[in-house]
Amino acid sequence: MATGGKDRDARAARERTRLYEARRRFHDDQARRRTRDNLIAGIVGGVLVLGLIGAQTLYFVAGPGAPEPSPSSTPTPTATTPEPTPSVTATPEPTATPTPTP
């Protein structure tokens, strides 16, 4: 009675099953790690972009990039001194002088 062949086949089947499960678990772990890494990269990238926008806005609003205010050259009227109203004056029409005929 030779039962060693059946035992070897069963042991080989168990080994194949163990290797298959290990590969499947490894593949699932890699997929989860990739998803986690992509999520972290997206969050860090978003924070970085928001930080850069905030820094640029701060630079141009309150920092050395802000335009310096220039004094206005137009005087502003005050309420105590009213402006003179223009008066309408009638101008006499010139009289027509006859031109001599030659």
Backbone torsions as a table, in degrees:
resi	resn	phi	psi	omega
1	MET	NA	117.2	-179.6
2	ALA	-110.8	101.6	178.9
3	THR	-104.2	3.4	-178.2
4	GLY	-66.4	-30.4	-179.5
5	GLY	-66.8	-40.2	-179.8
6	LYS	-68.5	-38.8	-179.7
7	ASP	-65.6	-40.5	177.8
8	ARG	-64.4	-41.0	179.4
9	ASP	-64.0	-42.2	179.5
10	ALA	-65.5	-42.0	178.8
11	ARG	-64.4	-41.0	178.2
12	ALA	-65.2	-38.3	178.4
13	ALA	-66.0	-42.1	177.2
14	ARG	-62.7	-38.9	179.6
15	GLU	-66.2	-42.9	177.4
16	ARG	-62.3	-42.4	178.8
17	THR	-62.8	-43.3	179.2
18	ARG	-62.5	-43.6	179.2
19	LEU	-66.0	-39.9	178.7
20	TYR	-62.6	-46.1	179.3
21	GLU	-63.3	-38.2	179.4
22	ALA	-65.6	-41.9	178.5
23	ARG	-66.0	-42.3	179.4
24	ARG	-63.2	-43.9	178.7
25	ARG	-64.2	-40.9	178.0
26	PHE	-61.9	-43.5	179.4
27	HIS	-64.3	-43.3	178.2
28	ASP	-63.0	-41.7	178.6
29	ASP	-63.9	-39.0	178.2
30	GLN	-65.4	-40.4	179.6
31	ALA	-64.2	-42.9	177.1
32	ARG	-63.8	-40.9	179.8
33	ARG	-65.2	-40.9	178.0
34	ARG	-62.5	-42.6	178.4
35	THR	-61.9	-45.7	179.1
36	ARG	-62.5	-44.2	179.9
37	ASP	-63.7	-39.7	178.3
38	ASN	-65.8	-38.9	177.9
39	LEU	-64.5	-45.7	179.0
40	ILE	-62.9	-43.1	179.6
41	ALA	-63.5	-38.5	177.9
42	GLY	-65.2	-43.3	179.4
43	ILE	-65.2	-46.7	-179.9
44	VAL	-63.3	-41.1	178.1
45	GLY	-63.5	-41.6	178.1
46	GLY	-63.9	-43.1	178.4
47	VAL	-63.9	-39.5	179.0
48	LEU	-63.8	-44.6	179.6
49	VAL	-64.1	-43.9	178.3
50	LEU	-63.4	-38.4	177.2
51	GLY	-64.5	-41.4	178.9
52	LEU	-66.4	-40.7	178.1
53	ILE	-64.6	-42.7	178.6
54	GLY	-63.7	-42.5	179.4
55	ALA	-65.5	-41.2	179.7
56	GLN	-66.8	-41.1	177.9
57	THR	-62.9	-45.1	179.2
58	LEU	-62.4	-39.3	-179.8
59	TYR	-62.5	-44.4	-175.6
60	PHE	-85.0	-14.3	179.3
61	VAL	-96.3	-44.9	-173.3
62	ALA	-122.4	-8.5	-175.0
63	GLY	-97.4	-158.4	-178.2
64	PRO	-68.5	-13.0	179.1
65	GLY	-85.9	-5.2	-177.9
66	ALA	-73.6	139.4	178.5
67	PRO	-70.0	141.7	179.1
68	GLU	-80.5	138.9	179.4
69	PRO	-71.0	136.9	179.1
70	SER	-109.3	144.1	-179.6
71	PRO	-69.1	145.7	-179.8
72	SER	-83.8	145.4	-176.6
73	SER	-94.8	-5.5	-179.6
74	THR	-94.1	127.3	178.9
75	PRO	-74.9	148.7	179.3
76	THR	-99.6	133.4	-180.0
77	PRO	-70.1	145.7	178.7
78	THR	-98.4	161.9	-177.2
79	ALA	-79.2	-19.8	-176.1
80	THR	-81.4	-26.7	-179.5
81	THR	-108.2	104.2	179.6
82	PRO	-72.7	146.5	178.4
83	GLU	-78.1	142.8	179.4
84	PRO	-67.7	142.3	177.9
85	THR	-89.1	135.6	-179.5
86	PRO	-69.0	136.7	178.8
87	SER	-97.2	145.5	-179.6
88	VAL	-91.6	122.2	177.7
89	THR	-114.4	138.2	179.8
90	ALA	-87.3	130.7	176.5
91	THR	-101.3	132.3	180.0
92	PRO	-68.1	142.7	178.4
93	GLU	-77.0	138.2	178.7
94	PRO	-67.8	142.8	177.9
95	THR	-80.7	143.6	-178.9
96	ALA	-80.6	127.2	176.7
97	THR	-99.5	134.4	-179.3
98	PRO	-68.9	141.4	178.3
99	THR	-92.8	134.9	179.7
100	PRO	-65.8	142.5	178.9
101	THR	-98.1	134.5	-179.3
102	PRO	-81.5	NA	NA
